[in-house]
Amino acid sequence: MKLTLCILPMGFSGPVWFLLLAIAYPGTVQGKVVNNFQPCQRFFKDGIAPQGFENEENKDSMVKICQMYANAYHFATLYRTDLRIPVYSAYSYTNSNPKPKTCRPVKWFIEPQIENCTYDQNMQTIKLITSDKQALDSDYEGSGYQRGHLYPFSFNHQESATASCTLTNAVPQEKAANVKWYHYTEKVVKGLTNVCHNSGRRMYLVTGSDDYNHGTIKNRVQIPGLVWTAACCTVPRNQNDRFLAEEVEATRNPQTTNEDFSIAFMGTLFPELKVVNVSVSTLERRLNARIFNECKEATREIYEEVQRLLSE
């Protein structure tokens, strides 16, 4: 593939500055750094990426990545090189019941093109001496923090699960918070995706981080104070998703409600994880951003389903 945007970093000195020590895993995740999300716009509702996360202060540190593995795109990520963590990852699926396999790479992937666009676009598990622009496995080792997925490993299997294990898709989370986020958010969203899928719709999701005032690990990787997920269940309208619309229509269950819905979850990480479910508009006001172009708010029945899933 041809790289869409190529800007060499100031002071770049080739292999002296960016030294690859060892390739630890034979597979590759192709992480294409792009000028816009057009190549992977199918992961956004109506093909429109969230708005309001880039501004004059941070725009030079923002990197857009179409995450590819095994010749297929799996999700999209907006990444901040100054914080060395993702702002959000966007993804979608029609089936909420894939069973994860043991597909985690020995070493997590990094994105060579974040360092320099002349490097291979194939994201690989490689060990670096240093990087000024992204997190490394060595940052997490012995830090007391886990690599918290934004695009969840638990939603996926085989290639998609492997593709989620890139450090451009991870934020630092304490173990207890990471586990609680899975139980209070990821499992609930999976249940809601069943409701969505059974109505012949598709669930579009964006999971991100915010509140960057809680220090760093090893003076390098920013620790967020907030993690969040926004979900929109609707019929695909992007013409690139016409095949998907036909697919989900074929699975429609006439016994289910025939309505779009949206819902969001916010998890404050300090002093300990506390998760609340809110409307997407409430989350957007908290973030001062627009996540979905338009999506109907959840009905009382959807919130009741959330409580039922939580009680399980």
ChimeraX commands (.cxc) that place a marker at each C-alpha (Angstrom):
marker #1 position 0.00,0.00,0.00 radius 0.5
marker #1 position 1.06,3.56,-0.59 radius 0.5
marker #1 position 1.38,5.79,2.44 radius 0.5
marker #1 position -0.95,8.77,2.21 radius 0.5
marker #1 position 0.97,11.15,4.44 radius 0.5
marker #1 position 4.73,11.29,4.90 radius 0.5
marker #1 position 6.41,13.86,7.10 radius 0.5
marker #1 position 9.92,13.12,8.33 radius 0.5
marker #1 position 10.56,13.93,12.00 radius 0.5
marker #1 position 13.03,16.73,12.74 radius 0.5
marker #1 position 16.51,15.52,13.58 radius 0.5
marker #1 position 15.91,12.02,12.26 radius 0.5
marker #1 position 19.12,10.07,12.04 radius 0.5
marker #1 position 17.98,6.78,10.60 radius 0.5
marker #1 position 18.83,3.47,12.28 radius 0.5
marker #1 position 20.94,5.25,14.93 radius 0.5
marker #1 position 17.80,6.89,16.27 radius 0.5
marker #1 position 15.38,3.99,15.74 radius 0.5
marker #1 position 17.16,0.66,16.28 radius 0.5
marker #1 position 15.36,-2.64,15.85 radius 0.5
marker #1 position 16.88,-5.27,18.09 radius 0.5
marker #1 position 14.86,-8.42,17.47 radius 0.5
marker #1 position 11.74,-9.62,15.75 radius 0.5
marker #1 position 9.89,-11.64,18.35 radius 0.5
marker #1 position 6.89,-12.82,16.36 radius 0.5
marker #1 position 6.67,-14.03,12.75 radius 0.5
marker #1 position 3.28,-12.42,12.00 radius 0.5
marker #1 position 2.70,-8.77,11.26 radius 0.5
marker #1 position -0.09,-6.32,11.85 radius 0.5
marker #1 position -0.17,-3.76,9.08 radius 0.5
marker #1 position -0.86,-0.42,10.72 radius 0.5
marker #1 position -1.27,2.12,7.97 radius 0.5
marker #1 position -0.65,5.71,9.10 radius 0.5
marker #1 position -3.02,7.87,7.07 radius 0.5
marker #1 position -3.93,11.49,6.46 radius 0.5
marker #1 position -7.60,10.66,7.02 radius 0.5
marker #1 position -9.64,7.57,7.94 radius 0.5
marker #1 position -11.08,7.02,4.46 radius 0.5
marker #1 position -9.44,3.57,3.99 radius 0.5
marker #1 position -11.10,2.30,7.19 radius 0.5
marker #1 position -14.17,4.55,7.38 radius 0.5
marker #1 position -16.47,1.52,7.68 radius 0.5
marker #1 position -15.70,1.40,11.41 radius 0.5
marker #1 position -17.39,4.78,11.88 radius 0.5
marker #1 position -21.13,5.35,11.83 radius 0.5
marker #1 position -22.02,6.80,8.43 radius 0.5
marker #1 position -18.28,6.78,7.66 radius 0.5
marker #1 position -17.79,9.89,9.81 radius 0.5
marker #1 position -15.02,9.94,12.43 radius 0.5
marker #1 position -15.61,11.60,15.83 radius 0.5
marker #1 position -15.08,15.36,15.89 radius 0.5
marker #1 position -13.55,17.66,18.49 radius 0.5
marker #1 position -10.58,15.64,19.70 radius 0.5
marker #1 position -8.03,17.55,17.63 radius 0.5
marker #1 position -7.25,21.20,18.28 radius 0.5
marker #1 position -4.49,23.75,17.68 radius 0.5
marker #1 position -2.59,22.62,20.78 radius 0.5
marker #1 position -2.45,18.89,20.04 radius 0.5
marker #1 position -2.93,18.57,16.27 radius 0.5
marker #1 position 0.79,18.04,15.57 radius 0.5
marker #1 position 0.86,15.02,17.89 radius 0.5
marker #1 position -2.25,13.32,16.46 radius 0.5
marker #1 position -1.76,10.26,14.26 radius 0.5
marker #1 position -4.54,8.41,12.43 radius 0.5
marker #1 position -4.04,4.65,12.02 radius 0.5
marker #1 position -6.05,2.10,10.03 radius 0.5
marker #1 position -5.19,-1.11,11.90 radius 0.5
marker #1 position -4.75,-4.02,9.47 radius 0.5
marker #1 position -3.92,-7.68,10.03 radius 0.5
marker #1 position -4.00,-10.64,7.62 radius 0.5
marker #1 position -4.93,-8.32,4.74 radius 0.5
marker #1 position -8.05,-7.01,6.49 radius 0.5
marker #1 position -8.78,-3.85,8.46 radius 0.5
marker #1 position -9.98,-4.56,12.00 radius 0.5
marker #1 position -10.37,-1.12,13.62 radius 0.5
marker #1 position -9.24,2.51,13.50 radius 0.5
marker #1 position -7.22,4.47,16.06 radius 0.5
marker #1 position -6.54,8.13,16.80 radius 0.5
marker #1 position -3.19,8.22,18.62 radius 0.5
marker #1 position -1.35,10.96,20.53 radius 0.5
marker #1 position 2.41,10.74,20.21 radius 0.5
marker #1 position 3.04,13.30,22.97 radius 0.5
marker #1 position 1.12,11.16,25.50 radius 0.5
marker #1 position 2.13,7.82,23.91 radius 0.5
marker #1 position -1.42,6.48,24.24 radius 0.5
marker #1 position -4.49,6.33,21.98 radius 0.5
marker #1 position -7.25,8.92,22.21 radius 0.5
marker #1 position -9.78,6.41,20.91 radius 0.5
marker #1 position -10.24,3.28,18.85 radius 0.5
marker #1 position -13.33,2.86,16.66 radius 0.5
marker #1 position -14.74,-0.53,15.71 radius 0.5
marker #1 position -17.92,-2.36,14.80 radius 0.5
marker #1 position -19.28,-5.85,14.38 radius 0.5
marker #1 position -22.52,-7.72,13.86 radius 0.5
marker #1 position -21.83,-10.82,15.95 radius 0.5
marker #1 position -21.18,-10.38,19.66 radius 0.5
marker #1 position -20.48,-14.04,20.34 radius 0.5
marker #1 position -17.05,-14.87,18.91 radius 0.5
marker #1 position -14.99,-16.99,21.30 radius 0.5
marker #1 position -11.48,-15.65,21.88 radius 0.5
marker #1 position -8.64,-18.04,21.16 radius 0.5
marker #1 position -5.15,-17.93,22.61 radius 0.5
marker #1 position -3.87,-15.50,19.99 radius 0.5
marker #1 position -1.92,-12.96,22.04 radius 0.5
marker #1 position 1.53,-12.30,20.59 radius 0.5
marker #1 position 4.53,-12.83,22.85 radius 0.5
marker #1 position 5.38,-9.15,22.49 radius 0.5
marker #1 position 2.82,-6.46,21.78 radius 0.5
marker #1 position 2.91,-4.73,18.40 radius 0.5
marker #1 position 4.26,-1.22,17.80 radius 0.5
marker #1 position 3.79,1.06,14.80 radius 0.5
marker #1 position 7.04,1.70,12.87 radius 0.5
marker #1 position 5.46,4.43,10.74 radius 0.5
marker #1 position 4.78,6.56,13.81 radius 0.5
marker #1 position 8.56,6.86,14.12 radius 0.5
marker #1 position 9.15,7.55,10.45 radius 0.5
marker #1 position 6.86,7.11,7.48 radius 0.5
marker #1 position 9.63,5.55,5.40 radius 0.5
marker #1 position 9.64,2.49,7.66 radius 0.5
marker #1 position 7.62,-0.62,6.89 radius 0.5
marker #1 position 3.87,-0.13,7.33 radius 0.5
marker #1 position 3.66,-3.64,8.81 radius 0.5
marker #1 position 3.25,-3.31,12.54 radius 0.5
marker #1 position 5.45,-5.92,14.17 radius 0.5
marker #1 position 6.37,-7.17,17.61 radius 0.5
marker #1 position 9.86,-5.74,17.74 radius 0.5
marker #1 position 12.00,-4.53,20.59 radius 0.5
marker #1 position 13.19,-0.94,20.44 radius 0.5
marker #1 position 15.94,0.75,22.41 radius 0.5
marker #1 position 13.78,3.85,22.71 radius 0.5
marker #1 position 10.96,5.79,21.11 radius 0.5
marker #1 position 9.98,9.40,21.63 radius 0.5
marker #1 position 6.56,8.90,20.07 radius 0.5
marker #1 position 5.00,5.66,21.30 radius 0.5
marker #1 position 4.85,3.28,24.23 radius 0.5
marker #1 position 7.01,0.17,24.36 radius 0.5
marker #1 position 6.68,-3.13,26.22 radius 0.5
marker #1 position 9.53,-1.99,28.47 radius 0.5
marker #1 position 7.41,0.93,29.68 radius 0.5
marker #1 position 4.88,-1.47,31.20 radius 0.5
marker #1 position 7.32,-4.04,32.55 radius 0.5
marker #1 position 7.55,-3.70,36.34 radius 0.5
marker #1 position 5.34,-0.60,36.33 radius 0.5
marker #1 position 2.35,-2.07,38.15 radius 0.5
marker #1 position 0.13,-1.19,35.20 radius 0.5
marker #1 position -1.44,-3.44,32.58 radius 0.5
marker #1 position -1.99,-2.69,28.90 radius 0.5
marker #1 position -5.69,-1.83,28.84 radius 0.5
marker #1 position -7.28,-2.54,25.46 radius 0.5
marker #1 position -9.53,0.09,23.88 radius 0.5
marker #1 position -10.57,-2.17,20.99 radius 0.5
marker #1 position -11.28,-5.20,23.20 radius 0.5
marker #1 position -9.47,-8.50,22.90 radius 0.5
marker #1 position -12.47,-10.13,24.58 radius 0.5
marker #1 position -14.82,-9.27,21.69 radius 0.5
marker #1 position -12.73,-11.11,19.15 radius 0.5
marker #1 position -11.11,-14.32,18.03 radius 0.5
marker #1 position -8.24,-15.39,15.80 radius 0.5
marker #1 position -6.90,-12.54,13.64 radius 0.5
marker #1 position -9.06,-9.81,15.18 radius 0.5
marker #1 position -7.96,-10.75,18.70 radius 0.5
marker #1 position -4.32,-10.67,17.63 radius 0.5
marker #1 position -4.81,-7.32,15.90 radius 0.5
marker #1 position -6.05,-5.78,19.15 radius 0.5
marker #1 position -2.69,-6.42,20.85 radius 0.5
marker #1 position -0.92,-3.31,19.64 radius 0.5
marker #1 position 0.42,-0.68,22.02 radius 0.5
marker #1 position -1.26,1.94,19.86 radius 0.5
marker #1 position -4.53,0.44,21.19 radius 0.5
marker #1 position -3.61,0.36,24.89 radius 0.5
marker #1 position -3.71,2.72,27.88 radius 0.5
marker #1 position -2.19,2.07,31.32 radius 0.5
marker #1 position -4.67,0.55,33.76 radius 0.5
marker #1 position -4.17,-1.04,37.15 radius 0.5
marker #1 position -5.09,-4.72,37.15 radius 0.5
marker #1 position -8.20,-4.31,39.30 radius 0.5
marker #1 position -9.48,-1.49,37.08 radius 0.5
marker #1 position -8.78,-3.48,33.92 radius 0.5
marker #1 position -10.76,-6.47,35.24 radius 0.5
marker #1 position -13.65,-4.32,36.46 radius 0.5
marker #1 position -13.86,-2.49,33.13 radius 0.5
marker #1 position -14.25,-5.85,31.43 radius 0.5
marker #1 position -17.03,-6.98,33.78 radius 0.5
marker #1 position -18.95,-3.70,34.04 radius 0.5
marker #1 position -18.58,-2.47,30.47 radius 0.5
marker #1 position -17.23,-4.92,27.90 radius 0.5
marker #1 position -19.50,-7.80,28.97 radius 0.5
marker #1 position -22.54,-5.49,29.08 radius 0.5
marker #1 position -21.77,-4.05,25.65 radius 0.5
marker #1 position -21.46,-7.59,24.27 radius 0.5
marker #1 position -24.95,-8.32,25.62 radius 0.5
marker #1 position -26.35,-5.14,24.09 radius 0.5
marker #1 position -24.76,-6.09,20.79 radius 0.5
marker #1 position -26.86,-9.26,20.85 radius 0.5
marker #1 position -29.97,-7.08,21.15 radius 0.5
marker #1 position -28.72,-4.89,18.31 radius 0.5
marker #1 position -27.75,-7.77,16.06 radius 0.5
marker #1 position -31.05,-9.58,16.60 radius 0.5
marker #1 position -32.90,-6.52,15.31 radius 0.5
marker #1 position -30.94,-6.64,12.05 radius 0.5
marker #1 position -28.69,-3.74,12.94 radius 0.5
marker #1 position -25.00,-3.10,13.44 radius 0.5
marker #1 position -23.32,-1.83,16.59 radius 0.5
marker #1 position -20.78,0.95,16.07 radius 0.5
marker #1 position -18.46,1.55,19.02 radius 0.5
marker #1 position -15.79,4.03,20.03 radius 0.5
marker #1 position -13.70,3.45,23.15 radius 0.5
marker #1 position -11.31,6.10,24.38 radius 0.5
marker #1 position -9.43,7.83,27.16 radius 0.5
marker #1 position -9.48,11.28,28.75 radius 0.5
marker #1 position -8.37,13.28,31.82 radius 0.5
marker #1 position -4.62,13.28,31.37 radius 0.5
marker #1 position -3.66,14.66,34.79 radius 0.5
marker #1 position -2.63,11.57,36.70 radius 0.5
marker #1 position 1.06,11.25,35.99 radius 0.5
marker #1 position 2.95,8.85,33.77 radius 0.5
marker #1 position 4.60,5.47,33.94 radius 0.5
marker #1 position 8.39,5.75,33.80 radius 0.5
marker #1 position 8.05,9.44,32.89 radius 0.5
marker #1 position 6.88,8.42,29.41 radius 0.5
marker #1 position 3.38,6.97,29.05 radius 0.5
marker #1 position 0.43,9.08,30.19 radius 0.5
marker #1 position -1.98,7.53,32.70 radius 0.5
marker #1 position -5.58,8.56,31.93 radius 0.5
marker #1 position -8.11,9.26,34.65 radius 0.5
marker #1 position -11.10,8.33,32.52 radius 0.5
marker #1 position -11.95,5.57,30.05 radius 0.5
marker #1 position -15.17,5.55,28.09 radius 0.5
marker #1 position -17.19,3.66,25.49 radius 0.5
marker #1 position -19.95,4.99,23.25 radius 0.5
marker #1 position -22.22,2.61,21.34 radius 0.5
marker #1 position -24.67,3.26,18.52 radius 0.5
marker #1 position -26.96,0.52,17.19 radius 0.5
marker #1 position -28.28,1.35,13.73 radius 0.5
marker #1 position -28.66,0.12,10.16 radius 0.5
marker #1 position -25.49,0.88,8.13 radius 0.5
marker #1 position -26.03,3.80,5.75 radius 0.5
marker #1 position -22.56,4.10,4.27 radius 0.5
marker #1 position -22.56,2.69,0.75 radius 0.5
marker #1 position -19.33,0.86,1.56 radius 0.5
marker #1 position -21.35,-1.13,4.08 radius 0.5
marker #1 position -24.15,-2.17,1.74 radius 0.5
marker #1 position -22.97,-5.76,1.88 radius 0.5
marker #1 position -23.12,-5.60,5.66 radius 0.5
marker #1 position -26.61,-4.16,5.67 radius 0.5
marker #1 position -27.73,-7.13,3.60 radius 0.5
marker #1 position -25.94,-9.47,5.99 radius 0.5
marker #1 position -27.56,-8.08,9.15 radius 0.5
marker #1 position -30.97,-7.90,7.48 radius 0.5
marker #1 position -30.70,-11.63,6.84 radius 0.5
marker #1 position -30.23,-12.21,10.58 radius 0.5
marker #1 position -33.12,-10.02,11.72 radius 0.5
marker #1 position -35.27,-11.56,14.45 radius 0.5
marker #1 position -38.86,-10.36,14.02 radius 0.5
marker #1 position -39.45,-10.85,17.75 radius 0.5
marker #1 position -37.04,-8.05,18.73 radius 0.5
marker #1 position -37.70,-4.31,18.96 radius 0.5
marker #1 position -37.21,-2.45,15.71 radius 0.5
marker #1 position -35.43,0.65,17.00 radius 0.5
marker #1 position -32.02,2.28,16.86 radius 0.5
marker #1 position -30.40,3.13,20.20 radius 0.5
marker #1 position -27.25,4.59,21.70 radius 0.5
marker #1 position -25.66,4.40,25.14 radius 0.5
marker #1 position -22.35,5.26,26.76 radius 0.5
marker #1 position -20.21,4.16,29.69 radius 0.5
marker #1 position -17.71,6.26,31.64 radius 0.5
marker #1 position -15.16,4.81,34.03 radius 0.5
marker #1 position -13.23,7.08,36.40 radius 0.5
marker #1 position -10.00,5.31,37.33 radius 0.5
marker #1 position -9.07,7.20,40.50 radius 0.5
marker #1 position -9.13,6.56,43.41 radius 0.5
marker #1 position -10.61,3.32,42.04 radius 0.5
marker #1 position -12.65,2.39,39.01 radius 0.5
marker #1 position -16.25,3.55,39.10 radius 0.5
marker #1 position -18.36,2.93,35.99 radius 0.5
marker #1 position -21.61,4.73,35.17 radius 0.5
marker #1 position -23.83,4.31,32.13 radius 0.5
marker #1 position -25.04,7.57,30.59 radius 0.5
marker #1 position -26.44,8.91,27.35 radius 0.5
marker #1 position -24.01,9.52,24.51 radius 0.5
marker #1 position -24.90,13.22,24.61 radius 0.5
marker #1 position -23.84,13.34,28.28 radius 0.5
marker #1 position -20.51,11.74,27.41 radius 0.5
marker #1 position -20.03,14.13,24.49 radius 0.5
marker #1 position -20.55,17.11,26.80 radius 0.5
marker #1 position -17.99,15.64,29.21 radius 0.5
marker #1 position -15.45,15.24,26.39 radius 0.5
marker #1 position -16.45,18.43,24.53 radius 0.5
marker #1 position -16.59,16.33,21.37 radius 0.5
marker #1 position -19.01,14.77,18.89 radius 0.5
marker #1 position -18.76,10.98,18.71 radius 0.5
marker #1 position -21.63,10.03,16.41 radius 0.5
marker #1 position -23.16,12.22,13.73 radius 0.5
marker #1 position -26.61,11.19,14.95 radius 0.5
marker #1 position -27.99,8.28,16.94 radius 0.5
marker #1 position -31.24,7.84,18.83 radius 0.5
marker #1 position -30.90,7.70,22.61 radius 0.5
marker #1 position -31.64,4.48,24.45 radius 0.5
marker #1 position -35.14,3.74,25.68 radius 0.5
marker #1 position -36.03,2.73,29.23 radius 0.5
marker #1 position -36.04,-0.90,28.06 radius 0.5
marker #1 position -32.39,-0.65,27.00 radius 0.5
marker #1 position -31.36,0.75,30.38 radius 0.5
marker #1 position -33.31,-2.07,32.04 radius 0.5
marker #1 position -31.39,-4.53,29.89 radius 0.5
marker #1 position -28.15,-2.93,31.08 radius 0.5
marker #1 position -29.17,-3.49,34.69 radius 0.5
marker #1 position -30.14,-7.09,33.93 radius 0.5
marker #1 position -26.74,-7.73,32.33 radius 0.5
marker #1 position -24.96,-6.11,35.27 radius 0.5
marker #1 position -26.88,-8.28,37.73 radius 0.5
marker #1 position -25.56,-11.37,35.95 radius 0.5
marker link #1:1,2 radius 0.2
marker link #1:2,3 radius 0.2
marker link #1:3,4 radius 0.2
marker link #1:4,5 radius 0.2
marker link #1:5,6 radius 0.2
marker link #1:6,7 radius 0.2
marker link #1:7,8 radius 0.2
marker link #1:8,9 radius 0.2
marker link #1:9,10 radius 0.2
marker link #1:10,11 radius 0.2
marker link #1:11,12 radius 0.2
marker link #1:12,13 radius 0.2
marker link #1:13,14 radius 0.2
marker link #1:14,15 radius 0.2
marker link #1:15,16 radius 0.2
marker link #1:16,17 radius 0.2
marker link #1:17,18 radius 0.2
marker link #1:18,19 radius 0.2
marker link #1:19,20 radius 0.2
marker link #1:20,21 radius 0.2
marker link #1:21,22 radius 0.2
marker link #1:22,23 radius 0.2
marker link #1:23,24 radius 0.2
marker link #1:24,25 radius 0.2
marker link #1:25,26 radius 0.2
marker link #1:26,27 radius 0.2
marker link #1:27,28 radius 0.2
marker link #1:28,29 radius 0.2
marker link #1:29,30 radius 0.2
marker link #1:30,31 radius 0.2
marker link #1:31,32 radius 0.2
marker link #1:32,33 radius 0.2
marker link #1:33,34 radius 0.2
marker link #1:34,35 radius 0.2
marker link #1:35,36 radius 0.2
marker link #1:36,37 radius 0.2
marker link #1:37,38 radius 0.2
marker link #1:38,39 radius 0.2
marker link #1:39,40 radius 0.2
marker link #1:40,41 radius 0.2
marker link #1:41,42 radius 0.2
marker link #1:42,43 radius 0.2
marker link #1:43,44 radius 0.2
marker link #1:44,45 radius 0.2
marker link #1:45,46 radius 0.2
marker link #1:46,47 radius 0.2
marker link #1:47,48 radius 0.2
marker link #1:48,49 radius 0.2
marker link #1:49,50 radius 0.2
marker link #1:50,51 radius 0.2
marker link #1:51,52 radius 0.2
marker link #1:52,53 radius 0.2
marker link #1:53,54 radius 0.2
marker link #1:54,55 radius 0.2
marker link #1:55,56 radius 0.2
marker link #1:56,57 radius 0.2
marker link #1:57,58 radius 0.2
marker link #1:58,59 radius 0.2
marker link #1:59,60 radius 0.2
marker link #1:60,61 radius 0.2
marker link #1:61,62 radius 0.2
marker link #1:62,63 radius 0.2
marker link #1:63,64 radius 0.2
marker link #1:64,65 radius 0.2
marker link #1:65,66 radius 0.2
marker link #1:66,67 radius 0.2
marker link #1:67,68 radius 0.2
marker link #1:68,69 radius 0.2
marker link #1:69,70 radius 0.2
marker link #1:70,71 radius 0.2
marker link #1:71,72 radius 0.2
marker link #1:72,73 radius 0.2
marker link #1:73,74 radius 0.2
marker link #1:74,75 radius 0.2
marker link #1:75,76 radius 0.2
marker link #1:76,77 radius 0.2
marker link #1:77,78 radius 0.2
marker link #1:78,79 radius 0.2
marker link #1:79,80 radius 0.2
marker link #1:80,81 radius 0.2
marker link #1:81,82 radius 0.2
marker link #1:82,83 radius 0.2
marker link #1:83,84 radius 0.2
marker link #1:84,85 radius 0.2
marker link #1:85,86 radius 0.2
marker link #1:86,87 radius 0.2
marker link #1:87,88 radius 0.2
marker link #1:88,89 radius 0.2
marker link #1:89,90 radius 0.2
marker link #1:90,91 radius 0.2
marker link #1:91,92 radius 0.2
marker link #1:92,93 radius 0.2
marker link #1:93,94 radius 0.2
marker link #1:94,95 radius 0.2
marker link #1:95,96 radius 0.2
marker link #1:96,97 radius 0.2
marker link #1:97,98 radius 0.2
marker link #1:98,99 radius 0.2
marker link #1:99,100 radius 0.2
marker link #1:100,101 radius 0.2
marker link #1:101,102 radius 0.2
marker link #1:102,103 radius 0.2
marker link #1:103,104 radius 0.2
marker link #1:104,105 radius 0.2
marker link #1:105,106 radius 0.2
marker link #1:106,107 radius 0.2
marker link #1:107,108 radius 0.2
marker link #1:108,109 radius 0.2
marker link #1:109,110 radius 0.2
marker link #1:110,111 radius 0.2
marker link #1:111,112 radius 0.2
marker link #1:112,113 radius 0.2
marker link #1:113,114 radius 0.2
marker link #1:114,115 radius 0.2
marker link #1:115,116 radius 0.2
marker link #1:116,117 radius 0.2
marker link #1:117,118 radius 0.2
marker link #1:118,119 radius 0.2
marker link #1:119,120 radius 0.2
marker link #1:120,121 radius 0.2
marker link #1:121,122 radius 0.2
marker link #1:122,123 radius 0.2
marker link #1:123,124 radius 0.2
marker link #1:124,125 radius 0.2
marker link #1:125,126 radius 0.2
marker link #1:126,127 radius 0.2
marker link #1:127,128 radius 0.2
marker link #1:128,129 radius 0.2
marker link #1:129,130 radius 0.2
marker link #1:130,131 radius 0.2
marker link #1:131,132 radius 0.2
marker link #1:132,133 radius 0.2
marker link #1:133,134 radius 0.2
marker link #1:134,135 radius 0.2
marker link #1:135,136 radius 0.2
marker link #1:136,137 radius 0.2
marker link #1:137,138 radius 0.2
marker link #1:138,139 radius 0.2
marker link #1:139,140 radius 0.2
marker link #1:140,141 radius 0.2
marker link #1:141,142 radius 0.2
marker link #1:142,143 radius 0.2
marker link #1:143,144 radius 0.2
marker link #1:144,145 radius 0.2
marker link #1:145,146 radius 0.2
marker link #1:146,147 radius 0.2
marker link #1:147,148 radius 0.2
marker link #1:148,149 radius 0.2
marker link #1:149,150 radius 0.2
marker link #1:150,151 radius 0.2
marker link #1:151,152 radius 0.2
marker link #1:152,153 radius 0.2
marker link #1:153,154 radius 0.2
marker link #1:154,155 radius 0.2
marker link #1:155,156 radius 0.2
marker link #1:156,157 radius 0.2
marker link #1:157,158 radius 0.2
marker link #1:158,159 radius 0.2
marker link #1:159,160 radius 0.2
marker link #1:160,161 radius 0.2
marker link #1:161,162 radius 0.2
marker link #1:162,163 radius 0.2
marker link #1:163,164 radius 0.2
marker link #1:164,165 radius 0.2
marker link #1:165,166 radius 0.2
marker link #1:166,167 radius 0.2
marker link #1:167,168 radius 0.2
marker link #1:168,169 radius 0.2
marker link #1:169,170 radius 0.2
marker link #1:170,171 radius 0.2
marker link #1:171,172 radius 0.2
marker link #1:172,173 radius 0.2
marker link #1:173,174 radius 0.2
marker link #1:174,175 radius 0.2
marker link #1:175,176 radius 0.2
marker link #1:176,177 radius 0.2
marker link #1:177,178 radius 0.2
marker link #1:178,179 radius 0.2
marker link #1:179,180 radius 0.2
marker link #1:180,181 radius 0.2
marker link #1:181,182 radius 0.2
marker link #1:182,183 radius 0.2
marker link #1:183,184 radius 0.2
marker link #1:184,185 radius 0.2
marker link #1:185,186 radius 0.2
marker link #1:186,187 radius 0.2
marker link #1:187,188 radius 0.2
marker link #1:188,189 radius 0.2
marker link #1:189,190 radius 0.2
marker link #1:190,191 radius 0.2
marker link #1:191,192 radius 0.2
marker link #1:192,193 radius 0.2
marker link #1:193,194 radius 0.2
marker link #1:194,195 radius 0.2
marker link #1:195,196 radius 0.2
marker link #1:196,197 radius 0.2
marker link #1:197,198 radius 0.2
marker link #1:198,199 radius 0.2
marker link #1:199,200 radius 0.2
marker link #1:200,201 radius 0.2
marker link #1:201,202 radius 0.2
marker link #1:202,203 radius 0.2
marker link #1:203,204 radius 0.2
marker link #1:204,205 radius 0.2
marker link #1:205,206 radius 0.2
marker link #1:206,207 radius 0.2
marker link #1:207,208 radius 0.2
marker link #1:208,209 radius 0.2
marker link #1:209,210 radius 0.2
marker link #1:210,211 radius 0.2
marker link #1:211,212 radius 0.2
marker link #1:212,213 radius 0.2
marker link #1:213,214 radius 0.2
marker link #1:214,215 radius 0.2
marker link #1:215,216 radius 0.2
marker link #1:216,217 radius 0.2
marker link #1:217,218 radius 0.2
marker link #1:218,219 radius 0.2
marker link #1:219,220 radius 0.2
marker link #1:220,221 radius 0.2
marker link #1:221,222 radius 0.2
marker link #1:222,223 radius 0.2
marker link #1:223,224 radius 0.2
marker link #1:224,225 radius 0.2
marker link #1:225,226 radius 0.2
marker link #1:226,227 radius 0.2
marker link #1:227,228 radius 0.2
marker link #1:228,229 radius 0.2
marker link #1:229,230 radius 0.2
marker link #1:230,231 radius 0.2
marker link #1:231,232 radius 0.2
marker link #1:232,233 radius 0.2
marker link #1:233,234 radius 0.2
marker link #1:234,235 radius 0.2
marker link #1:235,236 radius 0.2
marker link #1:236,237 radius 0.2
marker link #1:237,238 radius 0.2
marker link #1:238,239 radius 0.2
marker link #1:239,240 radius 0.2
marker link #1:240,241 radius 0.2
marker link #1:241,242 radius 0.2
marker link #1:242,243 radius 0.2
marker link #1:243,244 radius 0.2
marker link #1:244,245 radius 0.2
marker link #1:245,246 radius 0.2
marker link #1:246,247 radius 0.2
marker link #1:247,248 radius 0.2
marker link #1:248,249 radius 0.2
marker link #1:249,250 radius 0.2
marker link #1:250,251 radius 0.2
marker link #1:251,252 radius 0.2
marker link #1:252,253 radius 0.2
marker link #1:253,254 radius 0.2
marker link #1:254,255 radius 0.2
marker link #1:255,256 radius 0.2
marker link #1:256,257 radius 0.2
marker link #1:257,258 radius 0.2
marker link #1:258,259 radius 0.2
marker link #1:259,260 radius 0.2
marker link #1:260,261 radius 0.2
marker link #1:261,262 radius 0.2
marker link #1:262,263 radius 0.2
marker link #1:263,264 radius 0.2
marker link #1:264,265 radius 0.2
marker link #1:265,266 radius 0.2
marker link #1:266,267 radius 0.2
marker link #1:267,268 radius 0.2
marker link #1:268,269 radius 0.2
marker link #1:269,270 radius 0.2
marker link #1:270,271 radius 0.2
marker link #1:271,272 radius 0.2
marker link #1:272,273 radius 0.2
marker link #1:273,274 radius 0.2
marker link #1:274,275 radius 0.2
marker link #1:275,276 radius 0.2
marker link #1:276,277 radius 0.2
marker link #1:277,278 radius 0.2
marker link #1:278,279 radius 0.2
marker link #1:279,280 radius 0.2
marker link #1:280,281 radius 0.2
marker link #1:281,282 radius 0.2
marker link #1:282,283 radius 0.2
marker link #1:283,284 radius 0.2
marker link #1:284,285 radius 0.2
marker link #1:285,286 radius 0.2
marker link #1:286,287 radius 0.2
marker link #1:287,288 radius 0.2
marker link #1:288,289 radius 0.2
marker link #1:289,290 radius 0.2
marker link #1:290,291 radius 0.2
marker link #1:291,292 radius 0.2
marker link #1:292,293 radius 0.2
marker link #1:293,294 radius 0.2
marker link #1:294,295 radius 0.2
marker link #1:295,296 radius 0.2
marker link #1:296,297 radius 0.2
marker link #1:297,298 radius 0.2
marker link #1:298,299 radius 0.2
marker link #1:299,300 radius 0.2
marker link #1:300,301 radius 0.2
marker link #1:301,302 radius 0.2
marker link #1:302,303 radius 0.2
marker link #1:303,304 radius 0.2
marker link #1:304,305 radius 0.2
marker link #1:305,306 radius 0.2
marker link #1:306,307 radius 0.2
marker link #1:307,308 radius 0.2
marker link #1:308,309 radius 0.2
marker link #1:309,310 radius 0.2
marker link #1:310,311 radius 0.2
marker link #1:311,312 radius 0.2
view
